[in-house]
Amino acid sequence: MRIPSRTIALPALTAASLLVAGCSAAGPATTASGGGTEPAATTPPPAADRQLAVKAAIPEGSGAPSAVAHPSGGGRQAEKSSLKVASYDRKSGRAVISGATKGARKPSLAHPSASAPAGSAAPSSPAGSAAPSAPAAGAGHNSSVAVGDIIASAPTPGAPDGVLAKVTQVLGSTDKGTEVNTTPATLGALLGDAKADGKVPVDPSAVTVEPLVKGTKVSWAKTGDVRFGPKGGKVPLGSLRIDVGTSIATAKDAPASAAASASGFVQLAPEVDFSYDGRGGSGLAPGAASLALAGDWTAGWELKGQAAASTDAKPLRVPFAKLKATPVIQVGPVPVVVNVGLTCYLQVDADGRVNVDIKQDLKGGFRVGGDYTHAKGWAPVNTSDITATSPRATVSAAGKVKATLGTEASLGLYGTVGVTADIAPYLRAEAEGEASAAMDGSASAAGKWKAFGGLDLSGALQVQLKIFNTPIFEKPVPLGALHREWKLAEGAGAVSTGARRR
């Protein structure tokens, strides 16, 4: 596979799906008995039992999956649709819908009249008039679009972030389809009183990676023994790995042997955690909802040399890769488009005096996002069990340094960011006097030194979470800073202590 020099666009294949039990229940049925009609033995279950499956969406033969709800046509639930979004302008709300015909829908077997009760016979045609014709084969019952329709679509060439919108005006026909005006819609209008809960992995082969530092390498592995990149044979299935090695600014007048550099890798298996419960709310607002980015995290990296002092009290920050993915999770008939953005970075904050040779290995899981309940509103979620070990730590000369190998993350729906987070594992060292000690037990001179590992997790919930039709907060809600730190090693004079894991 040939890799472009700047942007790596990996093939968009489907993620392994996670299926949550149950599907939407069928509607009421009738049966003839003694010349009349009566309810069939099978009746629709109560709304409390309407559990929707959550899985990775699979592209259809005709393109991106879509769903539509027709509140203006009898209040029907969202259902799979043959409509496709040819183009969509988020700013103006103007869209072109292909596979749609202009005008109001006519009653048919596929489109029951709003005035005809469920289970009743279709109204007969007036004498001398033609009976309504059946839909054309393959056209489906969504071959027309009307004011009030709510459309959800997976990404298409004309709408790369997908669409969740309500039709406010039908403008007319174009050579690409029916042109309409729309306004943003909410998931509640499509999911109603249903319940859905599941986690869907982000397919590593569907992630677009843009290296920002020369020498950055990308590897991934997925099911079916499909692997990519120099470390593909070592990467666990479902994981993406980014390796980087770069020199960093060295302290002025430092000897050549103290040239500063950083190298290592970040390996992650991200997944989207989505839940929705339409019961217990008010109006279209759900009783509960959740959106979070979670997954496994593994990293190994080392910092060497005498880094230059930070200028203007700002640490040196070097982004080395940008990652983007647009997984689509199928919630019942509704394609929910998730936008994931990750920026991996290296950050060094030093005083220009300390010389280090420290290696740190990190491993664990994380979850960042927001949980909503009707009673309490939105609450931030930030959990992590990432731990660290240090197989090597050498600190010499008085001074201090802190280095972070972190990731800025954004998570949203249909092109709007709902959660931002900064997952920042770090390593810091400090020395007093002239100390030199190593993990192998060797030491020289006098003084004290310590090495610490830690994790900072911060971020915010954004107002765009209104897409769940929940009450809107006026400004971003901080996730709350999660801060953990543990001692990796320390030494004094001729004493050196082994690394400890927390």
SULDAVEN-V921595 format. One record per residue. N is the residue number from 0. PSI is psi as a letter, one per 20 degrees, with the letter a starting at -180 (999 if undefined). BURIAL is I if it has 24 or more other C-alpha atoms within 12 Angstrom, else O. D_FIRST is the distance of its C-alpha to the first C-alpha in Angstrom with 2 decimals. Layout:
BEGIN
n->N psi->PSI burial->BURIAL d_first->D_FIRST
n->N psi->PSI burial->BURIAL d_first->D_FIRST
END
This chain:
BEGIN
n->0 psi->p burial->O d_first->0.00
n->1 psi->p burial->O d_first->3.79
n->2 psi->p burial->O d_first->6.37
n->3 psi->q burial->O d_first->9.79
n->4 psi->h burial->O d_first->12.68
n->5 psi->g burial->O d_first->14.67
n->6 psi->p burial->O d_first->13.39
n->7 psi->o burial->I d_first->10.42
n->8 psi->n burial->I d_first->10.88
n->9 psi->q burial->I d_first->9.54
n->10 psi->p burial->O d_first->10.49
n->11 psi->n burial->O d_first->14.23
n->12 psi->r burial->I d_first->15.35
n->13 psi->p burial->I d_first->18.90
n->14 psi->q burial->I d_first->20.26
n->15 psi->p burial->I d_first->22.49
n->16 psi->q burial->I d_first->25.92
n->17 psi->o burial->I d_first->29.17
n->18 psi->p burial->I d_first->32.21
n->19 psi->p burial->I d_first->35.58
n->20 psi->q burial->O d_first->38.50
n->21 psi->q burial->O d_first->40.31
n->22 psi->r burial->O d_first->39.91
n->23 psi->p burial->I d_first->42.13
n->24 psi->q burial->O d_first->45.47
n->25 psi->q burial->O d_first->46.76
n->26 psi->a burial->O d_first->49.54
n->27 psi->q burial->O d_first->53.22
n->28 psi->q burial->O d_first->54.38
n->29 psi->r burial->O d_first->57.83
n->30 psi->q burial->O d_first->59.71
n->31 psi->q burial->O d_first->62.93
n->32 psi->o burial->O d_first->66.05
n->33 psi->k burial->O d_first->69.62
n->34 psi->i burial->O d_first->68.88
n->35 psi->a burial->O d_first->67.34
n->36 psi->q burial->O d_first->64.08
n->37 psi->q burial->O d_first->63.32
n->38 psi->q burial->O d_first->60.29
n->39 psi->r burial->O d_first->58.25
n->40 psi->h burial->O d_first->58.09
n->41 psi->o burial->O d_first->54.57
n->42 psi->q burial->O d_first->54.73
n->43 psi->p burial->O d_first->52.01
n->44 psi->r burial->O d_first->51.46
n->45 psi->q burial->O d_first->52.39
n->46 psi->h burial->O d_first->49.95
n->47 psi->h burial->O d_first->49.66
n->48 psi->j burial->O d_first->47.81
n->49 psi->n burial->I d_first->45.23
n->50 psi->p burial->I d_first->42.09
n->51 psi->q burial->I d_first->38.77
n->52 psi->q burial->I d_first->35.60
n->53 psi->p burial->I d_first->32.75
n->54 psi->r burial->I d_first->29.23
n->55 psi->p burial->I d_first->25.75
n->56 psi->q burial->I d_first->25.94
n->57 psi->p burial->I d_first->24.25
n->58 psi->p burial->O d_first->23.48
n->59 psi->r burial->O d_first->26.06
n->60 psi->h burial->O d_first->25.83
n->61 psi->j burial->O d_first->27.58
n->62 psi->b burial->O d_first->25.39
n->63 psi->q burial->I d_first->26.00
n->64 psi->q burial->I d_first->28.88
n->65 psi->r burial->I d_first->32.11
n->66 psi->q burial->I d_first->35.61
n->67 psi->q burial->I d_first->38.99
n->68 psi->q burial->I d_first->42.41
n->69 psi->m burial->I d_first->45.62
n->70 psi->h burial->I d_first->48.25
n->71 psi->i burial->I d_first->50.31
n->72 psi->k burial->I d_first->50.35
n->73 psi->j burial->O d_first->52.05
n->74 psi->k burial->O d_first->49.96
n->75 psi->q burial->I d_first->47.40
n->76 psi->r burial->I d_first->44.66
n->77 psi->q burial->I d_first->41.07
n->78 psi->r burial->I d_first->39.52
n->79 psi->q burial->I d_first->36.38
n->80 psi->q burial->I d_first->36.28
n->81 psi->i burial->I d_first->35.13
n->82 psi->q burial->I d_first->35.23
n->83 psi->q burial->I d_first->32.08
n->84 psi->o burial->I d_first->31.85
n->85 psi->h burial->I d_first->31.02
n->86 psi->q burial->I d_first->31.52
n->87 psi->p burial->I d_first->32.98
n->88 psi->o burial->I d_first->34.45
n->89 psi->h burial->I d_first->35.07
n->90 psi->g burial->O d_first->37.69
n->91 psi->h burial->O d_first->39.88
n->92 psi->j burial->I d_first->39.16
n->93 psi->p burial->I d_first->38.84
n->94 psi->q burial->I d_first->36.62
n->95 psi->p burial->I d_first->36.15
n->96 psi->o burial->I d_first->36.06
n->97 psi->q burial->I d_first->35.00
n->98 psi->j burial->I d_first->36.61
n->99 psi->q burial->I d_first->39.74
n->100 psi->q burial->I d_first->43.19
n->101 psi->q burial->I d_first->45.59
n->102 psi->r burial->O d_first->48.73
n->103 psi->q burial->O d_first->50.14
n->104 psi->q burial->I d_first->49.21
n->105 psi->q burial->I d_first->51.84
n->106 psi->p burial->I d_first->52.98
n->107 psi->r burial->I d_first->51.48
n->108 psi->h burial->O d_first->50.65
n->109 psi->h burial->O d_first->47.31
n->110 psi->n burial->I d_first->48.90
n->111 psi->q burial->I d_first->52.20
n->112 psi->q burial->I d_first->54.72
n->113 psi->h burial->O d_first->55.18
n->114 psi->i burial->O d_first->58.90
n->115 psi->p burial->O d_first->58.61
n->116 psi->q burial->O d_first->58.62
n->117 psi->p burial->O d_first->56.01
n->118 psi->i burial->O d_first->57.15
n->119 psi->r burial->O d_first->59.66
n->120 psi->q burial->O d_first->59.72
n->121 psi->q burial->O d_first->58.24
n->122 psi->q burial->O d_first->60.99
n->123 psi->q burial->O d_first->62.62
n->124 psi->q burial->O d_first->62.54
n->125 psi->q burial->O d_first->65.74
n->126 psi->p burial->O d_first->67.92
n->127 psi->i burial->O d_first->66.85
n->128 psi->q burial->O d_first->63.38
n->129 psi->q burial->O d_first->60.14
n->130 psi->q burial->O d_first->58.36
n->131 psi->p burial->O d_first->54.99
n->132 psi->q burial->O d_first->52.30
n->133 psi->q burial->O d_first->49.56
n->134 psi->q burial->O d_first->46.04
n->135 psi->q burial->O d_first->43.99
n->136 psi->p burial->O d_first->41.75
n->137 psi->i burial->O d_first->38.42
n->138 psi->h burial->O d_first->39.69
n->139 psi->r burial->O d_first->40.34
n->140 psi->j burial->I d_first->42.93
n->141 psi->k burial->I d_first->40.98
n->142 psi->j burial->I d_first->41.16
n->143 psi->q burial->I d_first->43.26
n->144 psi->p burial->I d_first->43.00
n->145 psi->r burial->I d_first->46.08
n->146 psi->p burial->I d_first->47.24
n->147 psi->i burial->I d_first->46.81
n->148 psi->q burial->I d_first->43.69
n->149 psi->p burial->I d_first->41.06
n->150 psi->p burial->I d_first->37.46
n->151 psi->p burial->I d_first->34.40
n->152 psi->q burial->I d_first->30.98
n->153 psi->r burial->I d_first->27.38
n->154 psi->q burial->I d_first->25.16
n->155 psi->r burial->I d_first->25.08
n->156 psi->h burial->O d_first->23.93
n->157 psi->i burial->I d_first->27.51
n->158 psi->m burial->I d_first->27.87
n->159 psi->i burial->I d_first->24.67
n->160 psi->j burial->I d_first->26.72
n->161 psi->r burial->I d_first->28.51
n->162 psi->p burial->I d_first->32.28
n->163 psi->n burial->I d_first->35.38
n->164 psi->q burial->I d_first->38.37
n->165 psi->p burial->I d_first->41.87
n->166 psi->p burial->I d_first->43.07
n->167 psi->i burial->I d_first->46.12
n->168 psi->p burial->I d_first->46.72
n->169 psi->o burial->I d_first->45.71
n->170 psi->h burial->O d_first->45.71
n->171 psi->a burial->I d_first->45.13
n->172 psi->q burial->O d_first->42.79
n->173 psi->r burial->O d_first->40.11
n->174 psi->i burial->O d_first->37.90
n->175 psi->i burial->O d_first->35.12
n->176 psi->a burial->I d_first->37.39
n->177 psi->p burial->I d_first->40.17
n->178 psi->p burial->I d_first->40.38
n->179 psi->q burial->I d_first->41.69
n->180 psi->q burial->I d_first->42.57
n->181 psi->r burial->I d_first->41.45
n->182 psi->q burial->I d_first->42.09
n->183 psi->q burial->I d_first->40.02
n->184 psi->r burial->I d_first->40.71
n->185 psi->q burial->I d_first->40.58
n->186 psi->h burial->I d_first->39.21
n->187 psi->h burial->I d_first->42.80
n->188 psi->i burial->I d_first->43.54
n->189 psi->h burial->I d_first->40.96
n->190 psi->h burial->I d_first->41.22
n->191 psi->c burial->I d_first->44.99
n->192 psi->j burial->I d_first->46.66
n->193 psi->r burial->I d_first->43.78
n->194 psi->p burial->I d_first->42.24
n->195 psi->q burial->I d_first->38.58
n->196 psi->p burial->I d_first->36.99
n->197 psi->r burial->I d_first->33.59
n->198 psi->p burial->I d_first->30.43
n->199 psi->p burial->I d_first->26.97
n->200 psi->q burial->I d_first->23.85
n->201 psi->o burial->I d_first->21.19
n->202 psi->o burial->I d_first->17.93
n->203 psi->h burial->I d_first->15.55
n->204 psi->i burial->I d_first->12.52
n->205 psi->j burial->I d_first->14.69
n->206 psi->p burial->I d_first->15.30
n->207 psi->p burial->I d_first->14.43
n->208 psi->p burial->I d_first->14.47
n->209 psi->o burial->I d_first->15.93
n->210 psi->p burial->I d_first->16.42
n->211 psi->i burial->I d_first->19.98
n->212 psi->p burial->I d_first->20.47
n->213 psi->p burial->O d_first->18.85
n->214 psi->i burial->O d_first->17.29
n->215 psi->p burial->I d_first->16.32
n->216 psi->q burial->I d_first->13.44
n->217 psi->p burial->I d_first->12.16
n->218 psi->q burial->I d_first->11.92
n->219 psi->r burial->I d_first->12.94
n->220 psi->p burial->I d_first->14.26
n->221 psi->r burial->I d_first->15.92
n->222 psi->q burial->O d_first->18.29
n->223 psi->j burial->O d_first->17.49
n->224 psi->k burial->O d_first->15.80
n->225 psi->p burial->O d_first->12.42
n->226 psi->q burial->I d_first->10.90
n->227 psi->q burial->I d_first->8.27
n->228 psi->r burial->I d_first->8.91
n->229 psi->h burial->O d_first->11.56
n->230 psi->j burial->O d_first->14.29
n->231 psi->h burial->I d_first->12.74
n->232 psi->i burial->O d_first->15.20
n->233 psi->i burial->O d_first->18.05
n->234 psi->p burial->I d_first->17.55
n->235 psi->q burial->I d_first->20.00
n->236 psi->p burial->I d_first->19.08
n->237 psi->j burial->I d_first->19.11
n->238 psi->q burial->I d_first->18.55
n->239 psi->p burial->I d_first->16.47
n->240 psi->p burial->I d_first->16.77
n->241 psi->o burial->I d_first->16.91
n->242 psi->q burial->I d_first->17.97
n->243 psi->q burial->I d_first->19.99
n->244 psi->p burial->I d_first->22.42
n->245 psi->q burial->I d_first->24.70
n->246 psi->q burial->I d_first->28.20
n->247 psi->r burial->I d_first->30.81
n->248 psi->p burial->I d_first->34.17
n->249 psi->q burial->I d_first->36.62
n->250 psi->q burial->I d_first->40.33
n->251 psi->p burial->O d_first->42.54
n->252 psi->j burial->O d_first->44.37
n->253 psi->q burial->O d_first->42.25
n->254 psi->q burial->O d_first->41.97
n->255 psi->h burial->O d_first->38.79
n->256 psi->i burial->O d_first->38.38
n->257 psi->j burial->I d_first->38.21
n->258 psi->p burial->I d_first->35.10
n->259 psi->p burial->I d_first->33.52
n->260 psi->r burial->I d_first->29.92
n->261 psi->q burial->I d_first->27.99
n->262 psi->q burial->I d_first->24.94
n->263 psi->a burial->I d_first->23.66
n->264 psi->q burial->I d_first->21.46
n->265 psi->p burial->I d_first->21.90
n->266 psi->p burial->I d_first->20.82
n->267 psi->q burial->I d_first->21.96
n->268 psi->m burial->I d_first->22.12
n->269 psi->q burial->I d_first->23.71
n->270 psi->q burial->I d_first->25.76
n->271 psi->p burial->I d_first->28.08
n->272 psi->o burial->I d_first->31.72
n->273 psi->p burial->I d_first->33.70
n->274 psi->q burial->I d_first->37.30
n->275 psi->p burial->I d_first->40.01
n->276 psi->o burial->I d_first->43.61
n->277 psi->i burial->I d_first->45.66
n->278 psi->q burial->I d_first->48.88
n->279 psi->j burial->O d_first->51.38
n->280 psi->b burial->I d_first->50.55
n->281 psi->p burial->O d_first->52.55
n->282 psi->c burial->O d_first->51.82
n->283 psi->i burial->I d_first->48.10
n->284 psi->p burial->I d_first->47.36
n->285 psi->r burial->I d_first->45.93
n->286 psi->h burial->I d_first->47.67
n->287 psi->q burial->I d_first->44.56
n->288 psi->r burial->I d_first->40.90
n->289 psi->q burial->I d_first->38.09
n->290 psi->p burial->I d_first->34.70
n->291 psi->q burial->I d_first->32.82
n->292 psi->p burial->I d_first->29.52
n->293 psi->r burial->I d_first->29.45
n->294 psi->r burial->I d_first->27.34
n->295 psi->q burial->I d_first->26.83
n->296 psi->p burial->I d_first->26.27
n->297 psi->p burial->I d_first->25.58
n->298 psi->q burial->I d_first->25.46
n->299 psi->p burial->I d_first->26.37
n->300 psi->r burial->I d_first->27.20
n->301 psi->q burial->I d_first->29.74
n->302 psi->p burial->I d_first->31.86
n->303 psi->q burial->I d_first->33.54
n->304 psi->a burial->I d_first->36.14
n->305 psi->n burial->I d_first->38.63
n->306 psi->q burial->I d_first->37.10
n->307 psi->q burial->I d_first->38.93
n->308 psi->q burial->I d_first->41.41
n->309 psi->q burial->I d_first->40.34
n->310 psi->q burial->O d_first->41.77
n->311 psi->k burial->O d_first->43.84
n->312 psi->j burial->O d_first->43.58
n->313 psi->p burial->O d_first->39.90
n->314 psi->q burial->I d_first->37.32
n->315 psi->p burial->I d_first->34.28
n->316 psi->p burial->I d_first->31.35
n->317 psi->n burial->I d_first->27.75
n->318 psi->p burial->I d_first->25.16
n->319 psi->i burial->I d_first->21.76
n->320 psi->q burial->I d_first->19.45
n->321 psi->p burial->I d_first->19.98
n->322 psi->p burial->I d_first->18.74
n->323 psi->q burial->I d_first->19.59
n->324 psi->q burial->I d_first->19.71
n->325 psi->m burial->I d_first->22.00
n->326 psi->q burial->I d_first->22.67
n->327 psi->p burial->I d_first->25.39
n->328 psi->p burial->I d_first->27.98
n->329 psi->o burial->I d_first->30.35
n->330 psi->n burial->I d_first->33.92
n->331 psi->c burial->I d_first->35.97
n->332 psi->i burial->I d_first->35.49
n->333 psi->p burial->I d_first->34.39
n->334 psi->o burial->I d_first->30.75
n->335 psi->o burial->I d_first->30.82
n->336 psi->p burial->I d_first->28.09
n->337 psi->p burial->I d_first->27.28
n->338 psi->o burial->I d_first->25.83
n->339 psi->p burial->I d_first->24.43
n->340 psi->p burial->I d_first->23.88
n->341 psi->p burial->I d_first->23.39
n->342 psi->o burial->I d_first->23.79
n->343 psi->p burial->I d_first->23.54
n->344 psi->q burial->I d_first->26.03
n->345 psi->p burial->I d_first->28.00
n->346 psi->p burial->I d_first->31.72
n->347 psi->p burial->I d_first->34.37
n->348 psi->o burial->I d_first->38.10
n->349 psi->r burial->I d_first->40.18
n->350 psi->j burial->I d_first->43.60
n->351 psi->j burial->I d_first->42.48
n->352 psi->h burial->I d_first->44.65
n->353 psi->q burial->I d_first->43.07
n->354 psi->p burial->I d_first->40.77
n->355 psi->q burial->I d_first->38.52
n->356 psi->n burial->I d_first->36.07
n->357 psi->p burial->I d_first->35.13
n->358 psi->p burial->I d_first->32.37
n->359 psi->p burial->I d_first->32.05
n->360 psi->p burial->I d_first->30.25
n->361 psi->q burial->I d_first->30.23
n->362 psi->q burial->I d_first->29.89
n->363 psi->a burial->I d_first->31.20
n->364 psi->r burial->I d_first->30.97
n->365 psi->q burial->I d_first->31.89
n->366 psi->p burial->I d_first->33.04
n->367 psi->p burial->I d_first->33.87
n->368 psi->b burial->I d_first->35.27
n->369 psi->q burial->I d_first->38.54
n->370 psi->p burial->I d_first->40.96
n->371 psi->p burial->I d_first->43.58
n->372 psi->q burial->I d_first->46.89
n->373 psi->h burial->I d_first->49.59
n->374 psi->h burial->O d_first->52.17
n->375 psi->i burial->O d_first->50.44
n->376 psi->b burial->I d_first->47.78
n->377 psi->p burial->I d_first->44.43
n->378 psi->p burial->I d_first->43.98
n->379 psi->q burial->I d_first->41.09
n->380 psi->p burial->I d_first->39.04
n->381 psi->o burial->I d_first->37.60
n->382 psi->q burial->I d_first->37.35
n->383 psi->q burial->I d_first->35.47
n->384 psi->k burial->I d_first->35.95
n->385 psi->p burial->I d_first->33.59
n->386 psi->r burial->I d_first->35.17
n->387 psi->q burial->I d_first->34.62
n->388 psi->q burial->I d_first->35.45
n->389 psi->o burial->I d_first->35.72
n->390 psi->i burial->I d_first->35.35
n->391 psi->p burial->I d_first->36.36
n->392 psi->o burial->I d_first->38.59
n->393 psi->p burial->I d_first->40.47
n->394 psi->p burial->I d_first->42.44
n->395 psi->q burial->I d_first->44.76
n->396 psi->q burial->I d_first->47.10
n->397 psi->p burial->I d_first->48.59
n->398 psi->a burial->I d_first->46.34
n->399 psi->q burial->I d_first->43.72
n->400 psi->q burial->I d_first->40.04
n->401 psi->p burial->I d_first->37.90
n->402 psi->p burial->I d_first->34.11
n->403 psi->p burial->I d_first->32.05
n->404 psi->n burial->I d_first->28.44
n->405 psi->r burial->I d_first->28.47
n->406 psi->p burial->I d_first->26.81
n->407 psi->p burial->I d_first->28.29
n->408 psi->q burial->I d_first->27.77
n->409 psi->q burial->I d_first->28.79
n->410 psi->p burial->I d_first->29.27
n->411 psi->a burial->I d_first->30.68
n->412 psi->p burial->I d_first->31.20
n->413 psi->l burial->I d_first->30.53
n->414 psi->j burial->I d_first->29.60
n->415 psi->p burial->I d_first->32.57
n->416 psi->p burial->I d_first->32.34
n->417 psi->h burial->I d_first->34.68
n->418 psi->p burial->I d_first->33.94
n->419 psi->q burial->I d_first->32.96
n->420 psi->q burial->I d_first->32.72
n->421 psi->o burial->I d_first->32.13
n->422 psi->o burial->I d_first->31.23
n->423 psi->n burial->I d_first->32.18
n->424 psi->q burial->I d_first->32.56
n->425 psi->r burial->I d_first->34.25
n->426 psi->p burial->I d_first->35.91
n->427 psi->q burial->I d_first->39.10
n->428 psi->q burial->I d_first->41.50
n->429 psi->q burial->I d_first->45.02
n->430 psi->q burial->I d_first->47.50
n->431 psi->p burial->I d_first->51.22
n->432 psi->b burial->O d_first->52.97
n->433 psi->n burial->I d_first->51.32
n->434 psi->q burial->I d_first->49.40
n->435 psi->o burial->I d_first->46.78
n->436 psi->q burial->I d_first->45.71
n->437 psi->r burial->I d_first->42.77
n->438 psi->h burial->I d_first->41.62
n->439 psi->j burial->O d_first->42.59
n->440 psi->i burial->O d_first->46.20
n->441 psi->q burial->O d_first->46.82
n->442 psi->q burial->I d_first->48.50
n->443 psi->r burial->I d_first->50.50
n->444 psi->a burial->O d_first->52.92
n->445 psi->q burial->O d_first->54.40
n->446 psi->a burial->I d_first->53.04
n->447 psi->q burial->I d_first->51.07
n->448 psi->q burial->I d_first->47.41
n->449 psi->q burial->I d_first->45.42
n->450 psi->p burial->I d_first->41.79
n->451 psi->q burial->I d_first->40.84
n->452 psi->q burial->I d_first->37.86
n->453 psi->r burial->I d_first->37.83
n->454 psi->p burial->I d_first->36.23
n->455 psi->p burial->I d_first->36.98
n->456 psi->p burial->I d_first->35.99
n->457 psi->r burial->I d_first->37.19
n->458 psi->a burial->I d_first->36.56
n->459 psi->q burial->I d_first->38.29
n->460 psi->p burial->I d_first->38.66
n->461 psi->q burial->I d_first->38.50
n->462 psi->i burial->I d_first->40.90
n->463 psi->i burial->I d_first->38.14
n->464 psi->i burial->I d_first->38.69
n->465 psi->i burial->I d_first->41.47
n->466 psi->i burial->I d_first->38.98
n->467 psi->i burial->I d_first->40.44
n->468 psi->k burial->I d_first->43.81
n->469 psi->r burial->I d_first->45.15
n->470 psi->p burial->I d_first->47.68
n->471 psi->p burial->O d_first->46.19
n->472 psi->q burial->O d_first->46.65
n->473 psi->h burial->O d_first->47.42
n->474 psi->r burial->O d_first->45.00
n->475 psi->q burial->I d_first->42.06
n->476 psi->o burial->I d_first->43.16
n->477 psi->q burial->I d_first->42.07
n->478 psi->h burial->I d_first->40.34
n->479 psi->p burial->I d_first->42.63
n->480 psi->p burial->O d_first->41.55
n->481 psi->o burial->I d_first->40.54
n->482 psi->p burial->O d_first->41.21
n->483 psi->q burial->I d_first->41.15
n->484 psi->q burial->O d_first->41.61
n->485 psi->q burial->I d_first->42.27
n->486 psi->p burial->I d_first->43.41
n->487 psi->g burial->I d_first->40.98
n->488 psi->r burial->I d_first->43.30
n->489 psi->r burial->I d_first->46.41
n->490 psi->q burial->I d_first->48.59
n->491 psi->o burial->I d_first->51.99
n->492 psi->c burial->I d_first->53.34
n->493 psi->j burial->O d_first->52.70
n->494 psi->p burial->I d_first->51.51
n->495 psi->p burial->I d_first->47.88
n->496 psi->q burial->I d_first->46.80
n->497 psi->r burial->I d_first->43.75
n->498 psi->q burial->I d_first->41.18
n->499 psi->q burial->O d_first->42.03
n->500 psi->p burial->O d_first->39.89
n->501 psi->999 burial->O d_first->40.96
END
